[in-house]
Amino acid sequence: MFARSEEQRLLVKSVRDAVERDVEPVVDRYGKDEPLEKADVLEVLSVLSEQGVLGRDVPEAAGGAALDHTTWALMFEELPMQVDLVAMITSEVARMVHGAGSETVREEYLGPLLAGEIVGCAGISEPGVGSNPREIATTAEREDGGWVIDGTKTWISNGEIADVAVVVADTDAGKTHFLIDADAEGFGRERLEMLGRRYDHMGQLHLDDVWVPEENVVGTPGDALDRTYQSFELGRANVALLGVKTARNALEAATAYAGDREQFGKPIGGHQLVQRLVAESATYVDAARLLAYRALSMFDDGEQAATEAAMAKWFATETAVEVTSNAIQVHGAMGLSRELDVERYFRDAKMLTIPEGTTQINKLIIARDLLGVSAFR
Ligand SMILES: Cc1cc2nc3c(=O)[nH]c(=O)nc-3n(C[C@H](O)[C@H](O)[C@H](O)COP(=O)(O)OP(=O)(O)OC[C@H]3O[C@@H](n4cnc5c(N)ncnc54)[C@H](O)[C@@H]3O)c2cc1C
């Protein structure tokens, strides 16, 4: 699609080889919707850590991989869907701890996160708070030289198995990030069952008067919303990559099936309306991928890419829905059968149109930039 440097080619090949050798055999032990056991998640994360996938742009001096976002994305595309989100979010939590964690928190958690020895999650959403993080109702009050946190975080990726959670809570100084160890007293959780990506470890976190020391403030009290909105920008490009991967898998399945399946005396891929489904899907996938990489390369160049990331996010995830639906159409009834992966891709794709700003929210962000008028209150 675009030129890769020799170094990028080698890094991608190294990840691909490691995935084939050490990750796929673990993933293949599970059913297509089944989440990996925690021990297997950690085994996979340690392989990905060695490849630099968890270290992303964290400097080498801090134990990271010092990669640019484009190179990281090329490597990330090689991961099986069953383990991509757990790696992505653990890496994001490591970046947050490195970028804004206190020295104590960095010493205790950064190494294990980068090594894939522990799993991270990030908690913004609550039962009553989705698209507007300004309404976060979880509270944190100063007590005994630290903070007491009380509230519920929901739809938290990795929440079911995370060892650490970075959550946003409301304080007297404004919205603030806190790192909470899952071993802390008052920390509870449950698994949430969803339509798609059932292999993910989606959870709800119950924070029942959880005390954390002052050092567990990530950043400074009152600065969490700014950092959250900033992190959404890269997060949107990340979720766009998930959309591209899902759509590409479905397109590959549809293309192969169109060559094999025969009706009316020839492969269905020879019928013009099937060709249309395949041609449109292939174009959408490439367009989505280009949008994702444009945003990522702008981040690499230190440019503002909030609008471009919002474009990539809504387009790639809606593309995933369209292309996985087309793939079912190409497969006929087999596409709806649990026997094949195509119905899973469709369910998985729909999951992606919601996080990191729904499709609607991302369109409002783009229009706000173009028109100079905000539709948000
Ligand atoms: C796969 C997945 C992973 C997730 N991972 C995490 C995670 O790790 N951490 C975390 O904190 N959260 C996570 N979430 C939650 C996610 O961030 C929220 O679901 C999302 O912000 C939307 O919030 P909501 O679901 O409450 O929808 P709501 O905000 O209630 O929106 C409902 C509908 O109203 C529309 N809407 C809302 N406001 C407006 C508006 N101003 N204009 C037009 N339309 C509007 C939305 O587009 C949507 O269609 C995840 C969700 C999913 C599905």
The ligand as an SDF file (V2000), in Angstrom:
LIG
                    3D

 53 58  0  0  0  0  0  0  0  0999 V2000
  -15.6290   -2.6220   22.6740 C   0  0  0  0  0  0  0  0  0  0  0  0
  -15.6980   -1.5310   23.6920 C   0  0  0  0  0  0  0  0  0  0  0  0
  -14.5860   -1.2560   24.4630 C   0  0  0  0  0  0  0  0  0  0  0  0
  -14.6440   -0.2470   25.4380 C   0  0  0  0  0  0  0  0  0  0  0  0
  -13.5550   -0.0480   26.2390 N   0  0  0  0  0  0  0  0  0  0  0  0
  -13.6120    0.9110   27.2000 C   0  0  0  0  0  0  0  0  0  0  0  0
  -12.5170    1.0920   28.1020 C   0  0  0  0  0  0  0  0  0  0  0  0
  -11.5110    0.3670   28.0470 O   0  0  0  0  0  0  0  0  0  0  0  0
  -12.6140    2.0670   29.0330 N   0  0  0  0  0  0  0  0  0  0  0  0
  -13.7100    2.8760   29.1400 C   0  0  0  0  0  0  0  0  0  0  0  0
  -13.7100    3.7460   29.9950 O   0  0  0  0  0  0  0  0  0  0  0  0
  -14.7750    2.6900   28.3300 N   0  0  0  0  0  0  0  0  0  0  0  0
  -14.7530    1.7460   27.3620 C   0  0  0  0  0  0  0  0  0  0  0  0
  -15.8390    1.5270   26.5500 N   0  0  0  0  0  0  0  0  0  0  0  0
  -17.0210    2.3610   26.7080 C   0  0  0  0  0  0  0  0  0  0  0  0
  -17.1230    3.4130   25.6140 C   0  0  0  0  0  0  0  0  0  0  0  0
  -16.1270    4.3900   25.7850 O   0  0  0  0  0  0  0  0  0  0  0  0
  -18.5310    4.0220   25.6600 C   0  0  0  0  0  0  0  0  0  0  0  0
  -19.4370    2.9740   25.3700 O   0  0  0  0  0  0  0  0  0  0  0  0
  -18.6880    5.1630   24.6730 C   0  0  0  0  0  0  0  0  0  0  0  0
  -18.0000    6.3070   25.1360 O   0  0  0  0  0  0  0  0  0  0  0  0
  -20.1250    5.5380   24.4200 C   0  0  0  0  0  0  0  0  0  0  0  0
  -20.7970    5.7020   25.6210 O   0  0  0  0  0  0  0  0  0  0  0  0
  -22.2110    4.9640   25.8740 P   0  0  0  0  0  0  0  0  0  0  0  0
  -22.0530    3.5590   25.4650 O   0  0  0  0  0  0  0  0  0  0  0  0
  -22.6120    5.2610   27.2470 O   0  0  0  0  0  0  0  0  0  0  0  0
  -23.1860    5.6450   24.8590 O   0  0  0  0  0  0  0  0  0  0  0  0
  -23.9190    7.0550   25.0430 P   0  0  0  0  0  0  0  0  0  0  0  0
  -22.9380    8.1410   25.2820 O   0  0  0  0  0  0  0  0  0  0  0  0
  -25.0340    6.9170   26.0130 O   0  0  0  0  0  0  0  0  0  0  0  0
  -24.5110    7.2500   23.5810 O   0  0  0  0  0  0  0  0  0  0  0  0
  -25.6640    6.5350   23.1350 C   0  0  0  0  0  0  0  0  0  0  0  0
  -25.9960    7.0070   21.7270 C   0  0  0  0  0  0  0  0  0  0  0  0
  -26.2270    8.4290   21.7270 O   0  0  0  0  0  0  0  0  0  0  0  0
  -25.3680    9.0610   20.7940 C   0  0  0  0  0  0  0  0  0  0  0  0
  -24.9520   10.3670   21.3310 N   0  0  0  0  0  0  0  0  0  0  0  0
  -24.4950   10.6680   22.5780 C   0  0  0  0  0  0  0  0  0  0  0  0
  -24.2030   11.9740   22.6700 N   0  0  0  0  0  0  0  0  0  0  0  0
  -24.4740   12.5170   21.4720 C   0  0  0  0  0  0  0  0  0  0  0  0
  -24.3700   13.8200   20.9200 C   0  0  0  0  0  0  0  0  0  0  0  0
  -23.8820   14.8560   21.6490 N   0  0  0  0  0  0  0  0  0  0  0  0
  -24.7430   14.0180   19.6350 N   0  0  0  0  0  0  0  0  0  0  0  0
  -25.1850   12.9760   18.8790 C   0  0  0  0  0  0  0  0  0  0  0  0
  -25.3050   11.7170   19.3320 N   0  0  0  0  0  0  0  0  0  0  0  0
  -24.9460   11.4930   20.6070 C   0  0  0  0  0  0  0  0  0  0  0  0
  -24.1750    8.1220   20.6320 C   0  0  0  0  0  0  0  0  0  0  0  0
  -23.5290    8.3090   19.3960 O   0  0  0  0  0  0  0  0  0  0  0  0
  -24.8570    6.7650   20.7280 C   0  0  0  0  0  0  0  0  0  0  0  0
  -25.3960    6.4410   19.4640 O   0  0  0  0  0  0  0  0  0  0  0  0
  -15.8240    0.5230   25.5930 C   0  0  0  0  0  0  0  0  0  0  0  0
  -16.9370    0.2300   24.8020 C   0  0  0  0  0  0  0  0  0  0  0  0
  -16.9020   -0.7820   23.8750 C   0  0  0  0  0  0  0  0  0  0  0  0
  -18.1210   -1.0890   23.0700 C   0  0  0  0  0  0  0  0  0  0  0  0
  1  2  1  0
  2  3  1  0
  2 52  2  0
  3  4  2  0
  4  5  1  0
  4 50  1  0
  5  6  2  0
  6  7  1  0
  6 13  1  0
  7  8  2  0
  7  9  1  0
  9 10  1  0
 10 11  2  0
 10 12  1  0
 12 13  2  0
 13 14  1  0
 14 15  1  0
 14 50  1  0
 15 16  1  0
 16 17  1  0
 16 18  1  0
 18 19  1  0
 18 20  1  0
 20 21  1  0
 20 22  1  0
 22 23  1  0
 23 24  1  0
 24 25  2  0
 24 26  1  0
 24 27  1  0
 27 28  1  0
 28 29  2  0
 28 30  1  0
 28 31  1  0
 31 32  1  0
 32 33  1  0
 33 34  1  0
 33 48  1  0
 34 35  1  0
 35 36  1  0
 35 46  1  0
 36 37  1  0
 36 45  1  0
 37 38  2  0
 38 39  1  0
 39 40  1  0
 39 45  2  0
 40 41  1  0
 40 42  2  0
 42 43  1  0
 43 44  2  0
 44 45  1  0
 46 47  1  0
 46 48  1  0
 48 49  1  0
 50 51  2  0
 51 52  1  0
 52 53  1  0
M  END
$$$$
